[in-house]
Amino acid sequence: MLALASLSGAADADWARAGAPHADLALLGGVALDPDSRAAARDLVARGRDEFLPDDPLAFVDAQLAALDDAPVRAGMNVRSATLDPVREAAAVCAAHDAVLEINAHCRQDELCAVGCGETLLRDRERLADYVAAGSDAGATVSVKVRAEVDGVDLPATARAVADAGADVVHVDAMDSEPVIADVAAAVPDSFLLANNGVRDRATAWEYLAYGADGVSVGRPSDDPAILRRVERAVDEWERRRGGRGTGLDEEVSG
């Protein structure tokens, strides 16, 4: 499976449609949902980063997903929140569109971490599990985007915790630690594992797939059709070589 990974301020419905010919899943966002995360996003914009800051974030999520209801790609929305209730509300919106809710435990910007968003959740496993359970209880397919190389964080143990809480997908930014994918795969054998970071061609995609990932995601170059075509071919060839064996989530994610 090939996914398009969220890019703050850029990954919208138009971006997803452009990549749809090559991908099975497009994760839009990230979108800051609650007052604290939105204040942090405004601070990020002030120092030159791109962020989605609509007046009504839930209405924005609904409108963006509605724009993809007839698209040939499964949609998802990456969200950030310092509080639980907006995650539950966003999950209900995602469920209504048969979209994936992706909980962002990944962003490392100081402004977001200071209010308890992003990778701060990796150090607060119980709160992260609560977010996952809320999303799952609201009826959404839940993905959790996590990051490797965070001091003091046992990533396989964190992956087990979110899987136990109801996460369907664990989406790992491996950073410069590609073998961590094998450790996470061993920890959550029943979850769908997406690997991210540096996926550009057959060599980079196959490395993650060989470590046990069920699929890969393309981030920054997700608007480059040439790269998407290369990765799409690589994933298809890998699937053919393993005899076309898939998982239930392969079918669910791709629709």
Beta strands, then each sheet from edge to edge (+ up, - down):
strand 1: 2-4
strand 2: 25-32
strand 3: 74-80
strand 4: 100-104
strand 5: 141-147
strand 6: 169-173
strand 7: 192-196
strand 8: 215-218
sheet 1: 1+ 2+ 3+ 4+ 5+ 6+ 7+ 8+ 1+
end
